[in-house]
Amino acid sequence: MPGTWCVRLYNQYHQAGGKSFPGSFQFGTDSSNPNDSGYAYANAILGNYETYVEATNRVNYAPIAKNVEWYIQDHWRLAPRLTMDIGLRFTDAIPMEANNQNAGNFVPALYNPAQAPVLYRPAVVNGAKVTINPITGATVLPVYAGLIVPNTGNPLNGISVPGNAGFPNYSNGLLFAPRLGLAWDPKGDGKTAVRAGGGIYYAAIPDAGTLGNLFFNPPAIYTPIEYYGTVASAANTTGLLSPSSFSRDIDQHAKVVTTYHANFEIQRRGAVSLTAFSTAQSSPTPRRWTTPKATTVRVR
């Protein structure tokens, strides 16, 4: 018999940049700040900031996810008191795509240590603990330790953008998800039913928001930080970058999430109980079966 076709298209759009896009000042006290008045409120009134952070871009959050599914099913009476339902769902997950090129994904295989940027680092000079530029040996502000020395290394080292190798491509091909259900009337009086069933279920592609997280990564957005300046001159500063954390990252070859579900149920009409057992296993999460649950309900 003909199956039912279901075509799903899912698109998200909004602008992102976080609270740092318009710029964010911190006026805390810091003994290393030459402009520090010693009182945070006075720093704010004078316009002497401790840090100024401003995102470099407000990107268009526009992941696109496409999924095509269809299924076939049939119902058979195997015996006067035994029926079987069987079905097969087909899922074709078309690779997600970014509606623009402003996204980034870190791929360890693309990282080249020789292209790593140089970082300001702590050192001891003439018995004093300082922070230096390893290239020139010049002493810099202590807060610079761990930040990137400008114009060193490759800022896109290990980063893949849409259309390049290493950018997530969620295509697991055509997936087959069988389902089976049995119902048996052991006494033939229509009052008792024994049911069993099971099936395979796929989350063929992650939510479009998973891909959308990559729109917050470099090179779409950088968030440099500037130390110890004045509000009047903040617009003319460039700030320094820290190594990208890439807390939003996706495995290029992520495995499809699969759930195996099975259930067993006995039902008796009247003032008797209904007892059901259900269990499931999912992968690629740790392979373990959930504890079977028994539920008793009064049926009238």
C-alpha positions as CSV (number, residue, x, y, z in Angstrom):
1,M,0.0,0.0,0.0
2,P,1.3,3.6,-0.7
3,G,3.2,5.2,2.1
4,T,3.0,8.8,3.4
5,W,5.6,11.2,2.3
6,C,6.9,13.9,4.6
7,V,9.3,16.6,3.5
8,R,10.7,18.9,6.2
9,L,12.6,22.1,5.6
10,Y,13.9,24.0,8.6
11,N,15.6,27.4,8.6
12,Q,16.6,29.7,11.4
13,Y,17.6,33.4,11.0
14,H,18.5,36.0,13.6
15,Q,21.4,38.2,14.2
16,A,23.9,37.4,16.9
17,G,26.9,39.1,18.4
18,G,26.2,38.8,22.1
19,K,26.4,41.6,24.7
20,S,29.9,42.5,23.5
21,F,28.9,43.6,20.0
22,P,28.1,47.3,21.0
23,G,31.1,47.3,23.4
24,S,31.4,46.6,27.1
25,F,33.4,48.6,29.7
26,Q,34.6,47.4,33.0
27,F,35.7,50.1,35.5
28,G,37.0,48.0,38.3
29,T,40.1,48.9,40.3
30,D,43.5,47.5,39.3
31,S,46.8,48.5,40.8
32,S,48.5,47.8,37.4
33,N,46.2,50.4,35.7
34,P,48.1,53.7,35.5
35,N,44.8,55.6,35.2
36,D,43.1,53.8,38.2
37,S,41.7,56.2,40.8
38,G,41.4,53.5,43.4
39,Y,37.5,53.6,43.3
40,A,35.4,51.9,40.6
41,Y,32.7,54.6,40.6
42,A,35.3,57.3,40.2
43,N,36.9,55.4,37.3
44,A,33.5,55.3,35.6
45,I,32.9,59.1,36.1
46,L,36.4,59.9,34.9
47,G,36.1,57.4,31.9
48,N,39.1,55.4,32.9
49,Y,38.3,51.8,32.1
50,E,40.0,48.6,33.3
51,T,38.9,46.6,30.2
52,Y,37.0,47.3,27.0
53,V,35.6,44.4,25.0
54,E,33.9,44.7,21.6
55,A,33.0,41.9,19.2
56,T,34.2,42.4,15.6
57,N,31.0,41.5,13.9
58,R,27.3,40.8,14.2
59,V,26.7,37.7,12.1
60,N,23.6,36.3,10.5
61,Y,22.6,33.2,12.3
62,A,21.3,31.2,9.3
63,P,21.7,27.4,9.5
64,I,19.6,25.3,7.1
65,A,18.6,21.7,7.8
66,K,16.8,19.5,5.4
67,N,15.3,16.1,6.1
68,V,13.2,13.8,3.8
69,E,11.3,10.9,5.4
70,W,8.8,8.4,4.2
71,Y,7.5,5.0,5.5
72,I,5.5,1.9,4.6
73,Q,3.4,-0.2,7.0
74,D,1.0,-3.1,7.0
75,H,-1.3,-5.0,9.4
76,W,-1.7,-8.7,9.4
77,R,-4.0,-11.1,11.3
78,L,-1.7,-14.1,11.7
79,A,-4.3,-16.1,13.6
80,P,-7.8,-15.4,14.9
81,R,-6.4,-14.1,18.2
82,L,-3.0,-12.8,17.0
83,T,-2.3,-9.7,14.9
84,M,1.0,-8.1,13.7
85,D,1.8,-4.6,12.6
86,I,5.1,-4.1,10.7
87,G,6.6,-0.9,9.2
88,L,9.7,0.6,7.8
89,R,10.6,4.2,8.0
90,F,13.1,5.7,5.6
91,T,15.1,8.8,6.4
92,D,17.4,10.7,4.0
93,A,19.2,13.4,5.9
94,I,20.5,16.0,3.5
95,P,23.6,17.7,4.8
96,M,23.0,20.9,6.7
97,E,24.4,24.0,5.3
98,A,25.2,27.6,6.3
99,N,23.2,30.2,4.5
100,N,26.3,32.4,4.5
101,Q,30.1,31.9,4.9
102,N,30.3,33.4,8.4
103,A,30.9,30.3,10.4
104,G,33.9,28.4,11.7
105,N,34.7,24.9,13.0
106,F,37.9,23.7,14.6
107,V,39.4,20.6,13.0
108,P,42.4,19.1,14.8
109,A,43.6,17.5,11.6
110,L,44.0,20.9,10.0
111,Y,46.0,22.4,12.9
112,N,49.6,23.1,12.1
113,P,51.8,23.8,15.2
114,A,54.3,25.6,13.1
115,Q,51.6,28.2,12.3
116,A,50.5,28.8,15.9
117,P,50.5,32.4,17.0
118,V,53.0,33.6,19.6
119,L,51.7,34.4,23.1
120,Y,52.9,36.9,25.6
121,R,54.4,34.9,28.5
122,P,55.7,35.4,32.0
123,A,59.4,35.7,32.6
124,V,62.0,36.7,35.2
125,V,64.1,39.7,34.3
126,N,66.8,40.9,36.7
127,G,65.1,38.9,39.5
128,A,61.6,40.5,38.8
129,K,58.6,38.6,37.6
130,V,57.3,40.3,34.4
131,T,55.5,39.6,31.2
132,I,57.4,39.8,27.9
133,N,57.0,39.6,24.1
134,P,59.0,36.5,23.3
135,I,59.9,37.8,19.9
136,T,61.4,41.2,20.9
137,G,62.0,40.5,24.6
138,A,60.2,43.8,25.4
139,T,58.4,44.0,28.8
140,V,54.6,44.5,28.6
141,L,51.7,44.8,31.0
142,P,51.3,41.8,33.3
143,V,47.7,41.2,32.1
144,Y,48.9,40.5,28.6
145,A,50.2,37.1,29.7
146,G,48.5,34.4,27.6
147,L,47.3,36.8,24.9
148,I,48.3,36.7,21.3
149,V,51.2,38.8,20.1
150,P,49.7,40.8,17.1
151,N,50.7,39.8,13.6
152,T,52.1,36.4,14.6
153,G,51.1,33.0,13.3
154,N,48.0,32.1,11.4
155,P,44.8,33.2,13.1
156,L,42.8,30.6,11.1
157,N,45.1,27.8,12.0
158,G,43.0,24.6,12.3
159,I,39.7,26.5,11.4
160,S,37.5,25.3,8.6
161,V,34.8,27.5,7.1
162,P,31.7,26.5,5.0
163,G,32.8,25.0,1.7
164,N,36.2,23.9,3.0
165,A,37.5,20.5,4.2
166,G,36.6,19.8,7.7
167,F,33.4,21.7,7.9
168,P,30.6,19.5,9.3
169,N,28.8,17.5,6.7
170,Y,25.9,15.6,8.3
171,S,25.0,13.0,5.7
172,N,24.6,9.5,6.9
173,G,22.9,8.3,3.7
174,L,19.6,6.6,3.6
175,L,18.6,5.2,7.0
176,F,16.2,2.3,7.6
177,A,14.2,2.1,10.8
178,P,12.0,-1.0,11.1
179,R,9.1,-1.3,13.6
180,L,7.3,-4.4,14.8
181,G,4.2,-4.8,17.0
182,L,2.3,-7.9,18.1
183,A,-1.1,-8.2,19.9
184,W,-2.5,-11.5,21.3
185,D,-5.8,-12.3,23.0
186,P,-4.9,-15.4,25.0
187,K,-8.4,-16.4,26.0
188,G,-10.3,-15.1,23.0
189,D,-12.8,-13.3,25.2
190,G,-11.7,-9.7,24.2
191,K,-10.8,-8.9,27.8
192,T,-7.1,-9.7,27.9
193,A,-4.4,-8.4,25.6
194,V,-0.8,-9.2,25.5
195,R,1.3,-6.8,23.4
196,A,4.9,-6.6,22.5
197,G,6.8,-4.4,20.1
198,G,10.1,-2.7,19.2
199,G,11.7,-0.5,16.8
200,I,14.7,1.6,15.8
201,Y,14.6,5.4,15.9
202,Y,17.1,7.8,14.4
203,A,17.9,11.5,15.1
204,A,19.3,11.7,11.6
205,I,20.8,15.2,11.9
206,P,21.2,17.4,14.9
207,D,19.0,20.4,15.4
208,A,19.9,23.3,13.1
209,G,21.0,25.2,16.2
210,T,23.9,22.8,16.5
211,L,25.3,24.1,13.2
212,G,24.2,27.6,14.2
213,N,26.6,27.5,17.1
214,L,29.4,27.7,14.6
215,F,28.3,31.2,13.7
216,F,29.8,32.4,17.0
217,N,33.3,31.1,16.2
218,P,36.2,32.8,14.4
219,P,36.4,34.0,11.7
220,A,32.8,35.1,12.0
221,I,33.4,36.8,15.3
222,Y,36.5,37.8,17.2
223,T,36.3,39.4,20.6
224,P,39.5,41.5,21.3
225,I,40.1,43.0,24.7
226,E,41.8,46.4,25.4
227,Y,43.3,47.2,28.9
228,Y,43.7,50.4,30.7
229,G,42.4,53.2,28.5
230,T,39.9,56.0,28.5
231,V,36.4,56.0,27.1
232,A,37.2,59.0,24.9
233,S,39.9,57.0,23.0
234,A,38.2,53.5,23.1
235,A,36.9,53.8,19.5
236,N,40.5,54.0,18.2
237,T,41.8,50.9,20.0
238,T,42.3,47.5,18.4
239,G,42.7,45.3,21.5
240,L,44.4,41.9,21.8
241,L,43.0,38.5,21.2
242,S,43.2,35.4,23.3
243,P,43.4,31.9,21.8
244,S,40.0,30.8,20.7
245,S,38.3,28.4,23.1
246,F,35.9,26.9,20.5
247,S,33.4,25.8,23.1
248,R,31.1,25.5,20.1
249,D,32.5,22.8,17.9
250,I,31.2,19.8,15.9
251,D,32.8,16.5,14.9
252,Q,32.9,16.5,11.2
253,H,32.0,12.8,11.2
254,A,29.5,12.7,14.0
255,K,27.7,9.4,14.3
256,V,23.9,9.3,14.0
257,V,22.1,9.1,17.3
258,T,20.2,5.8,17.3
259,T,17.7,4.5,19.8
260,Y,16.5,0.9,20.1
261,H,13.2,0.6,21.9
262,A,11.3,-2.5,23.1
263,N,8.1,-2.9,25.1
264,F,5.9,-5.6,26.6
265,E,2.4,-5.1,28.0
266,I,-0.3,-7.1,29.6
267,Q,-3.8,-5.6,29.8
268,R,-7.0,-7.0,31.4
269,R,-10.3,-5.3,31.2
270,G,-12.2,-4.8,34.5
271,A,-11.0,-4.1,38.0
272,V,-7.6,-5.6,37.4
273,S,-4.2,-4.0,36.8
274,L,-2.3,-3.0,33.7
275,T,1.4,-3.9,33.8
276,A,3.8,-2.5,31.2
277,F,7.6,-3.0,30.7
278,S,9.6,-0.7,28.4
279,T,13.3,-0.4,27.8
280,A,15.5,1.4,25.4
281,Q,19.2,1.7,24.4
282,S,20.8,4.6,22.6
283,S,24.1,5.1,20.8
284,P,26.7,6.6,20.3
285,T,26.1,7.3,24.0
286,P,27.3,4.6,26.4
287,R,25.8,1.3,25.5
288,R,23.6,0.3,28.3
289,W,19.9,-0.6,28.6
290,T,17.7,1.6,30.7
291,T,16.1,-0.1,33.7
292,P,12.8,-1.7,32.8
293,K,9.9,0.1,34.4
294,A,6.7,-1.5,35.6
295,T,3.5,0.6,35.9
296,T,0.3,-0.6,37.5
297,V,-2.9,1.3,36.7
298,R,-6.5,0.5,37.8
299,V,-8.6,-0.1,34.7
300,R,-12.4,-0.2,34.7
